[in-house]
Amino acid sequence: MLKVPPHQVAGHEAVDGKLGPLVDESGRFYKPLQDDERGSNEVAFYSSLSTNSGIPEHIRRFFPTFYGTQLIEASDGSGLKPHLVLEDLARGQVNPSIMDVKIGSRTWAPEVSQKYVEKCLKKDRESSSLPLGFRISGLQIFRNKELGFWKPGKKAAQKLSTEEVKLVLRRFVSSNTLNDLDLEPDCGLASTVYGGSAGILSQLLELKAWFEDQTIYHFYACSILLVFEKELALEGRNPNAQIKLIDFAHVNEGRGVIDHNFLGGLCSLIKFVSEILTAPNEYKTEVSAKDGQKNLINTDNGVVADQENLINSGNGVVADQKNLTNAVNGVS
């Protein structure tokens, strides 16, 4: 029997008669194909990934398992519709803490319309994508059985300022029960979740090593999903921390060129996770969303200008991403 995914944190949701993904009891995730080229692009990517011998086996684990496509009843009642059939990444998780992090300061692929570029650029300006090279698209953090999850709205999550994003990355691995962004996270689970040979930082570094060499694909508007079980971490057990790459409607051929846009954002995320591990108690902030957004507009005008120039020249952000990659490369 198909049902709405109980732990979806970003993207279109199959609620109130809307079109969105569904899951079944066997551990499969059904994502409706978009009617335009984005749907066919995502199918083409998964098909390419599954047959490409140039993808190392240890890297394949960072992608959801692909089971092809299937016609099923759409969640919006519109009848049979083709869906991607993928691995349900939350299957077997009881109360998972999940964070969807969209990677890259540029979130649109080449050869899209001017209207779509402007739409993406507006979202990038209103988020941490420009200054950090990534933004949070959605999240849920398990607090306890009585309080359930802290799950801000998707629009609120996407508009977190630079400082608020740093705070949320700390809150994600905190053991104390928090109810708003003004309280100080204790980062009590950082070493268990982010650290260790199987922790999230180690996995991010493994992915980074591949992106430093791979020139097969360029990933635009792709996310890294961070998942772990907080209750297991609190009990001192393996929290099943993992990362997965998701959302491939805007993947282009790499044509022998390194994906500096994605690599730069990935390196930036690694930098902040690494800082939490090395200095979990040093971060203190008093940030409001309004102030954070104001600072973003005032202090990052140069990056915004580069993004606007990119619309005309196609070159500015690539150079900036190379600099970002080099600047944070030392964290490994």
Summary of the structure (lengths in Angstrom):
residues: 332
radius of gyration: 19.3
end to end distance: 44.8
largest distance: 54.2
contacts: 1031
relative contact order: 0.14
helix: 39%
strand: 19%
